Each structure stands twice: as C-alpha cells, then as structure tokens.
Amino acid sequence: MKVLHVARRFTANAWGGTESVVASLVREQLRRGDDSRLMCTSALDERGESELMGVPVQRCGYTYGRVPLSTAARRALDRKGGNPLAPAMLWSMLREPGVDLLHCHTMQRLAGQVRWVARRRGLPYVVQLHGGEFAVPNEEIREMSAPARRSLDWGKAPSALLGTRGFLRDADLILVLTREELERGRKRFPNTRLEQLPNAVEASWLASGGRHRGRSTLDVPEGAPVALTAARVDPQKGQELVPEILARVPALHVVLVGPVTVAGYDRKVRLAAERLGVADRLHMLGSLEPESRTLADAFAAADLFLLPSRHEPFGIVALEAWAAGLPVVATKVGGLAELVRHGEDGYLAPSGDAARLAEAVSGLTADPSLARAMGEAGKRRVVEHYSWTAVVDRLEKLYASLHETEKP
C-alpha cells in the first residue's frame, strides 16, 4: 500500500510529540514493506526532498495568507499555531503516482487541501488528531492565534474553495487519542467514522543513555534527586510551576528539555526560579536532537518524570519515561488522566497545583524503592500495550476497511 502522510512541519529544529508519532508510524510502515512518505511545509527548515529519522520527507513552500506579517510573527506561527496554505504541496499530492490513501496529521487549511485532493483523485483520507480539537482550552487557542491578530486574512478565500470547513465531517476516518475525544467527536460528527487509536513508543534509543555521564554533564551533586521534564517550553506544558516545586522540595534538581515555542516563556520560568532562589537547581538544556544519546543521558540521569501540563491530548513523553523506567508525576488533564494510573505507575495532581505536584515528587524522592517499583510498572505497560507493532497492526486493518466499505 502507498500511503501519503501530510503534516504541518517535520523538523529536528522543533521536535515534539506529533513528530515522534509520525516518524515512528512511517518507519514501522516502511519496515512492513509499505510505500509510506511524508509531505509537509518547510516551516523552520529547508524546502526540498530529504530524509529525517528514517522518514522520506518532501518539504514545500507555504504562506499564512496574511498581510502584513512580520518575520517575528511568521516565526512564531511556524513554531506554534500556524494555519498555512501550501499550493506546491497541493500540486505534489495531485501528481504523486500510485497513492492508495492520504493520512493527514494536521488540521485547518492543509487538511482542506488533503480533502480537496482526495475528492479529485477518488481516494480515502484519514485525519489523525494529535492536539485535541474537541477539547482544546480557549486560552490556548487565543495564544496560538495571537501573532496573526493584527493582519488581514486573505487566505480565507482559497480556504473556502478547498472546502476546509468540511475536512473533519467529510473524512473517511478520524483517529483520536482518548475516550473523551471519541465521545465528543461522535456527538459532533454522528455520520463520520471515529476510532480511538493510542500513541505508542519506540524506545530502543534510550538504551544508549548513561546515568553517570548525564549527571556529570548537568553537574548534579552525588545523591541529589533529579526530575526530568521533556516537552516544548510552552505555557501549555506548565513549566512555570517548576520553580515553586523546587522551592517546596529543597534537594531536588529539575531538568527541562525542549524547544521554546512561545517567545519569552523560558525567561519567565528562569526569572521565577531566581526570585525563589532555586535557579541553581533548574537546568534548562533547550532543544536536544531527537532520539540522541544526549537526550537518552537526560532520561538516564533522572529519578522521575514531571509533566505539569495545563492541557495534554495524550502525553507520549510519559510512555518514553516509563520505557526508561521512570515513575511519572503529572497533572490530571486530557490524555494523562486516562494514561497514568495513580499510585501504580505514577501520581496525578490537579492542573496548576504546584503544592500537590511537589508532594508527589517529594514522596518519590524520599522512597527510591517506591519510585523504582512505579517505574517498572510503567515499563511493563509500555511493553505490553504501547508498541508500534500493535498500534500499526490495528491501523492497517482500519486502512483496509476503508477500501472495503462505503462511508456512512
């Protein structure tokens, strides 16, 4: 089967959960003999064909369809929340020979392009939701659209011609991550097929990590407990709570890994740490190369994983943490509320509650044997339920069903 995947961007310069999922999914399909490839915009990267993380990718030029739009605003939209049009991608999708199915990992105008091409070519198309859609907080939506707020949106006209507003309604299949999304989606689109398909994790790269090497790089004192947060440095991920957690757990060191996707947010976190006198125990490493030994070292150096998100559709990094044998302390939001088993493989706390998060972290750092037991429980769940082999087995059956049955 030839599957053409479409995403907003795919670059090592701003790697996140969606990129990890797309990379693992395409690699598993290629391993099985499928002809799978990816098309995306050239946001934060160069145009043209290349390969990244074993994925053949074609990056196309794009526009946000807005005037005026400063370089800074465009860059902000590249990093988070942009709604581009990519005429070159549309043309490439129309011309790509032998395609059996289009698999869309983005929304809005690019998804409208997928819908338009699918209809012209008589192909089924799948929309996989990675960022919610049915449960994204209004505050986050406003934040994502902020860089384009004072510009004229001429992209509405071509978007309407593409039928963008119908991209979910007209999809042959919508894939969601959680039961909550499934229920909301079925109410909103009663005549469209929706299925729940979890994320999975490919964690063999974690084996290259060295605990001593990681701690030496961080210059963490011998015996000091370390919590790792690997996520975009972004208000959605809640890193502004970390300084208060550090203040409440005096011996703790916290390592933040991830690209800054909202300008100035990293500075806000640093200033809070300085104000509370904990800056020497906060290690902000920035964006590390995905699946690299340096990132594996950061996981190996940690005693637990901390994810204080405001909103989290799934939380694939929790799977990576468990694969590394770490217990997870997270907020009870979105997919994390379904994923983490409180008291078994981690702890959940209310969103925004630094005191409760600190209490959970303190309990695990005070009892290393409990932390190890919880981490091992999580590792067993990953092996049994969250392998890409099992997830793609299910996906391939869903693909096949689209060619066997008509859409309701």
C-alpha positions in Angstrom: 0.0 0.0 0.0 1.2 3.5 -0.8 0.3 6.0 2.0 1.0 9.7 1.7 1.2 11.3 5.1 0.7 15.1 5.4 1.9 17.2 8.3 2.3 20.9 9.1 6.0 20.6 9.7 8.6 17.9 10.3 11.9 19.2 11.5 14.6 18.4 14.1 14.6 22.1 14.9 11.3 21.9 16.8 10.7 18.2 17.6 7.6 17.3 19.6 5.1 14.5 20.2 3.4 14.8 16.8 6.8 14.5 15.1 7.7 11.4 17.2 4.4 9.7 16.3 4.7 10.4 12.6 8.3 9.3 12.5 7.6 6.0 14.3 4.4 5.3 12.3 6.1 5.8 8.9 9.2 3.8 9.9 7.0 0.9 11.0 5.0 1.0 7.8 8.3 1.1 5.8 9.5 -1.9 7.8 6.4 -3.8 6.7 7.0 -3.0 3.0 4.5 -0.2 2.6 5.5 2.8 0.4 5.0 5.5 3.0 6.3 9.0 2.7 5.6 12.4 4.2 4.8 15.8 2.8 4.9 19.0 4.9 5.7 22.7 4.8 9.2 23.9 5.0 8.5 25.7 8.3 11.7 26.0 10.3 13.6 24.0 7.7 14.6 23.9 4.0 12.5 23.2 1.0 13.1 20.0 -1.0 13.3 16.3 -0.5 15.4 14.7 2.2 15.3 12.0 4.9 14.9 12.7 8.7 14.9 10.0 11.3 14.4 7.3 8.6 11.4 9.1 7.1 11.4 10.2 3.5 10.1 13.8 3.5 9.2 16.4 0.9 9.1 20.0 2.3 7.1 22.5 0.3 6.9 26.3 0.3 3.9 27.8 2.1 2.1 31.0 3.1 0.0 32.0 6.0 -2.3 34.1 3.7 -1.9 37.2 5.9 -0.8 40.8 5.3 1.1 42.4 6.9 3.0 39.6 8.7 6.4 40.4 10.2 9.3 38.0 10.3 8.9 37.6 14.0 5.1 36.8 13.7 5.8 34.3 10.9 8.4 32.6 13.0 6.0 32.4 16.0 3.4 30.8 13.7 6.0 28.4 12.4 6.6 27.3 16.0 3.0 27.1 17.2 -0.5 27.5 15.9 0.2 28.5 12.3 -2.5 27.8 9.7 -0.7 27.7 6.3 -1.6 27.1 2.7 0.9 25.2 0.6 0.0 25.4 -3.1 3.1 23.4 -4.1 2.1 20.6 -1.7 -1.4 20.5 -3.2 0.1 20.2 -6.7 2.5 17.4 -5.5 -0.3 15.5 -3.9 -2.3 15.6 -7.1 0.7 14.4 -9.2 2.1 11.7 -6.8 1.6 8.4 -8.6 0.1 5.2 -7.2 -1.3 6.7 -3.9 -3.8 4.4 -2.2 -4.6 6.6 0.8 -4.0 10.1 2.3 -3.2 10.2 6.0 -3.5 13.8 7.5 -1.7 14.7 10.7 -2.7 18.4 10.7 -5.9 20.4 10.6 -7.4 23.6 9.0 -6.1 24.7 5.6 -3.6 21.9 5.0 -6.3 19.4 5.9 -8.6 21.2 3.5 -6.0 20.6 0.8 -6.0 16.9 1.7 -9.8 16.8 1.4 -9.8 18.6 -2.0 -7.1 16.3 -3.4 -8.8 13.1 -2.0 -12.1 14.1 -3.7 -10.4 14.9 -7.0 -8.5 11.6 -7.1 -11.2 9.4 -5.6 -9.0 8.4 -2.6 -10.0 7.8 1.0 -8.4 10.1 3.6 -7.8 9.7 7.3 -7.4 12.6 9.8 -5.4 11.8 12.9 -5.8 14.3 15.7 -2.7 14.9 17.7 -3.6 18.1 19.5 -7.2 17.6 20.7 -9.6 19.7 18.5 -12.5 18.5 20.6 -11.1 19.6 24.0 -8.5 22.4 23.4 -8.8 25.2 26.0 -9.9 28.5 24.7 -6.9 30.2 26.3 -4.6 28.0 24.2 -6.5 28.8 21.0 -6.2 32.5 21.7 -2.5 32.2 22.4 -1.8 30.3 19.2 -3.6 32.9 17.0 -2.1 35.9 18.8 0.8 36.5 16.3 -1.6 36.9 13.4 -4.2 39.0 15.2 -3.4 42.4 13.5 -3.2 41.2 9.9 -5.7 40.8 7.1 -6.5 37.1 6.3 -6.7 36.8 2.5 -6.3 33.0 2.9 -10.0 32.7 3.8 -11.0 32.8 0.1 -8.8 29.9 -1.1 -9.6 28.0 2.1 -13.3 28.3 1.3 -12.7 26.9 -2.3 -10.9 23.9 -0.8 -13.9 23.2 1.5 -11.7 23.4 4.5 -14.6 23.7 7.0 -15.7 20.2 6.0 -12.4 18.4 6.4 -13.4 16.5 9.5 -17.0 16.0 8.5 -16.1 14.5 5.1 -13.1 12.4 6.4 -13.4 8.6 5.8 -12.0 8.1 9.2 -11.0 10.3 12.2 -8.5 8.9 14.7 -8.5 10.2 18.2 -6.4 9.5 21.3 -8.8 9.4 24.2 -12.2 8.3 25.2 -13.2 11.9 25.9 -12.3 12.9 22.3 -14.1 9.9 21.0 -17.4 10.8 22.8 -17.2 14.5 21.9 -16.3 13.7 18.3 -19.2 11.3 17.8 -21.6 13.8 19.1 -20.3 16.5 16.8 -20.0 14.3 13.7 -22.6 11.5 14.1 -22.2 10.5 10.4 -18.4 10.3 10.3 -16.5 7.3 11.5 -14.3 7.9 14.5 -11.9 5.4 16.2 -9.6 5.6 19.2 -6.0 4.8 18.4 -3.4 5.3 21.1 0.1 6.5 20.5 3.0 4.1 21.0 6.7 4.5 21.7 9.9 3.2 20.1 12.3 3.4 22.9 15.4 1.4 21.8 17.4 4.6 21.6 17.0 5.1 25.4 19.5 2.2 25.9 22.3 4.5 24.8 21.8 6.7 27.9 24.4 6.8 30.7 23.4 7.9 34.2 26.8 9.0 35.3 27.5 10.7 32.1 24.2 12.6 32.2 24.6 13.7 35.8 28.2 14.8 35.1 27.1 16.9 32.2 24.4 18.6 34.5 26.9 18.9 37.4 24.3 17.5 39.8 25.6 16.6 43.3 26.0 12.9 44.1 22.8 11.5 45.5 20.6 14.5 44.7 17.2 13.6 43.2 16.6 14.6 39.6 13.2 15.2 37.9 13.1 15.4 34.1 10.6 17.4 32.0 11.0 16.7 28.3 8.4 18.9 26.5 8.0 22.1 24.5 8.8 25.0 26.8 5.4 26.5 26.5 2.5 27.6 28.8 0.6 24.6 27.7 3.2 22.4 29.4 3.1 24.4 32.7 6.8 24.8 33.3 6.1 28.0 35.3 5.2 25.7 38.2 8.6 24.1 38.3 10.3 26.9 40.4 7.7 26.6 43.1 8.1 22.8 43.1 11.8 23.2 43.5 11.2 25.6 46.4 9.0 23.0 48.1 11.4 20.1 47.6 14.8 21.5 48.7 17.1 18.8 47.5 15.5 18.4 44.1 17.1 19.3 40.7 14.8 19.7 37.6 16.0 19.3 34.0 13.9 21.0 31.3 14.5 19.7 27.8 12.6 21.1 24.8 12.3 23.9 22.2 10.8 27.2 23.2 7.5 27.6 21.3 6.2 30.7 22.9 8.8 33.5 22.9 9.8 34.8 26.3 8.2 31.9 28.3 11.6 30.4 29.1 12.7 33.7 30.5 9.6 33.8 32.7 10.5 30.4 34.1 14.1 31.5 34.8 13.1 34.7 36.5 10.7 32.9 38.8 13.5 30.5 39.7 15.8 33.4 40.5 13.1 35.1 42.6 12.6 31.9 44.7 16.3 31.3 45.0 16.3 27.9 43.2 17.9 28.9 39.9 21.0 26.7 40.7 18.8 23.6 40.7 17.0 24.4 37.5 18.8 23.1 34.4 17.3 24.3 31.1 19.0 22.4 28.2 17.0 23.7 25.3 16.1 21.6 22.3 18.1 18.4 22.0 18.4 16.3 18.9 15.6 13.7 18.9 16.5 10.2 19.9 20.1 11.3 20.5 22.5 10.0 23.1 22.4 13.3 24.9 18.6 13.1 25.3 19.0 9.4 26.4 21.5 10.6 29.0 19.0 13.1 30.4 16.4 10.3 30.9 19.1 8.1 32.4 20.2 10.8 34.9 16.6 11.3 36.2 14.8 9.6 39.1 11.3 10.6 38.0 9.5 12.3 35.2 7.5 15.5 35.8 4.8 16.8 33.4 2.8 19.7 34.9 0.7 20.4 31.7 -2.4 22.6 31.5 -3.6 20.6 28.6 -2.3 17.3 27.1 -4.1 15.3 24.4 -2.1 12.2 25.2 1.4 12.6 26.6 3.7 10.4 24.6 6.6 11.5 26.7 5.0 9.7 29.6 5.5 6.5 27.6 9.1 7.3 27.0 9.6 8.0 30.7 8.1 4.6 31.5 10.3 2.9 28.9 13.2 4.5 30.7 11.9 3.0 34.0 10.8 6.3 35.5 7.7 7.0 37.5 5.5 9.8 36.2 4.2 12.8 38.2 1.7 14.7 36.0 -1.4 16.8 36.1 -4.8 15.2 35.7 -5.7 16.6 32.3 -6.6 15.3 28.9 -4.9 12.0 28.0 -2.7 12.0 31.1 -5.8 11.5 33.2 -6.5 8.3 31.3 -2.9 7.2 30.8 -1.3 7.5 34.3 -2.6 5.0 36.9 -2.4 7.0 40.1 -0.4 5.1 42.8 0.7 2.4 40.4 3.0 3.9 37.8 2.9 7.5 38.9 0.9 10.2 40.6 -1.7 12.7 39.3 -2.4 16.1 40.7 -4.9 18.9 39.8 -3.8 21.2 37.0 -1.9 24.2 38.3 -1.5 22.8 41.8 2.3 23.1 42.5 1.8 22.1 46.1 0.2 18.7 45.2 2.8 18.1 42.5 5.6 18.9 44.9 4.0 16.5 47.5 4.0 13.7 44.9 7.6 14.4 43.9 8.8 14.6 47.5 7.2 11.2 48.2 9.0 9.5 45.4 12.4 11.1 46.1 12.0 10.1 49.8 11.3 6.5 48.8 13.6 5.4 45.9 12.3 1.8 46.1 8.8 3.0 45.5 9.9 5.2 42.6 11.7 2.2 41.0 8.6 -0.1 41.5 6.4 2.5 39.9 8.8 3.0 37.0 9.0 -0.7 36.4 5.2 -1.0 36.4 5.1 1.7 33.7 7.8 -0.1 31.7 5.7 -3.3 31.8 2.6 -1.4 30.4 4.7 0.1 27.6 6.0 -3.4 26.5 2.5 -5.0 26.8 0.2 -2.3 25.4 2.1 0.6 23.6 4.3 -1.0 21.0 4.2 0.4 17.4 3.8 -3.1 16.1 0.5 -3.5 17.9 -0.7 0.0 17.0 0.2 -0.3 13.3 -1.4 -3.7 13.2 -4.7 -2.0 14.1 -4.1 0.9 11.8 -3.5 -1.4 8.8 -6.9 -3.1 9.5 -8.6 0.3 9.6 -6.9 1.3 6.3 -8.1 -1.9 4.7 -11.7 -1.4 5.9 -11.8 2.0 4.1 -11.4 0.2 0.8 -13.9 -2.5 1.7 -16.9 -0.4 3.0 -18.6 2.8 1.9 -18.6 5.8 4.1 -22.0 6.2 6.0 
